Amino acid sequence: MDELWTRIALIAAALFVAAIVVAVRRRAFHTAPRRFAVTRLPPGVYLFTSADCGDCRTARAKLDERLGEQGYREIAWETSPEIFTGLGVEVVPATMVVAADGSGRLWRGQPDRIRLGP
């Protein structure tokens, strides 16, 4: 009987550790920007979306509030898949800030934590 409880405890501990690893990786996935040396996009803020993205409406509203409707450009998968492919954008919504030198930073998820400055 003790051996059974030991096995159950080991399995529970392994599941607990796995859950922590997933939570940490998920947080890093949504908060750390991906950097690009060259984006081939003009300087500005870009919101990457798709027609079937439920969270894109929320991201759009957040950027509207923060930058105004003219403060960013929206790029939809359906109209510009080559841009998504060229930059490796795999998740929407995503927000990219492109600097004057053409370098960029891409945040996945909602644009809550993006830095708009240098």
PyMOL commands that set and color helices and strands:
alter all, ss='L'
color gray80, all
select helices_A, chain A and resi 2-31+56-67+81-87
alter helices_A, ss='H'
color red, helices_A
select strands_A, chain A and resi 34-36+44-49+73-76+94-98+104-108
alter strands_A, ss='S'
color yellow, strands_A
deselect
rebuild
show_as cartoon
